């Protein structure tokens, strides 16, 4: 058995391991979220390009005049 005076951090080791695993998971989650945001931004840009192209095919957009 270990002498508690020699190894006082025995109780702290599970907490440190838990925090280390949590930090790794949060980093992986942040990276995954970042990739999803990047992909969503690219898709949004592509959709806007498609809308602009469709608008240029039909001519400029006009708004109806409001009666006075």
C-alpha positions in Angstrom: 0.0 0.0 0.0 1.1 3.6 -0.6 1.8 5.8 2.3 -0.5 8.9 2.1 2.3 11.1 3.3 4.4 10.0 0.3 1.7 10.2 -2.3 -0.8 12.9 -1.1 -2.2 13.4 -4.6 -3.8 9.9 -4.9 -7.2 11.3 -4.4 -6.7 14.2 -6.8 -5.6 11.9 -9.7 -9.1 10.9 -10.8 -10.2 14.5 -10.8 -7.2 15.5 -12.9 -7.8 12.6 -15.3 -11.5 13.6 -15.5 -10.6 17.2 -16.2 -8.0 16.2 -18.8 -10.6 14.0 -20.6 -13.2 16.8 -20.4 -10.7 19.2 -21.9 -9.9 16.9 -24.8 -13.6 16.3 -25.5 -14.3 20.0 -25.4 -11.5 20.7 -27.8 -12.7 18.0 -30.2 -16.3 19.4 -29.9 -15.1 23.0 -30.6 -13.2 21.7 -33.7 -16.3 19.9 -34.9 -18.5 22.9 -34.4 -15.9 25.0 -36.2 -16.0 22.7 -39.2 -19.8 22.7 -39.3 -19.8 26.5 -39.2 -17.3 26.7 -42.0 -19.3 24.3 -44.1 -22.5 26.2 -43.4 -20.9 29.5 -44.4 -19.6 27.9 -47.6 -23.1 26.6 -48.4 -24.7 30.0 -47.6 -22.2 31.7 -49.9 -23.0 29.2 -52.7 -26.8 29.7 -52.2 -26.3 33.5 -52.4 -24.2 33.1 -55.6 -27.1 31.0 -57.1 -29.6 33.6 -56.1 -27.5 36.4 -57.7 -27.1 34.4 -60.8 -30.9 33.8 -61.0 -31.6 37.4 -60.4 -29.2 38.5 -63.2 -31.1 36.1 -65.6 -34.5 37.7 -64.8 -33.2 41.3 -64.8 -33.1 43.8 -61.9 -35.5 43.4 -59.1 -38.2 46.1 -59.0 -40.4 47.0 -56.1 -44.0 48.0 -56.7 -44.7 51.7 -56.3 -46.8 52.6 -53.3 -49.9 54.7 -53.9 -49.9 58.2 -52.3 
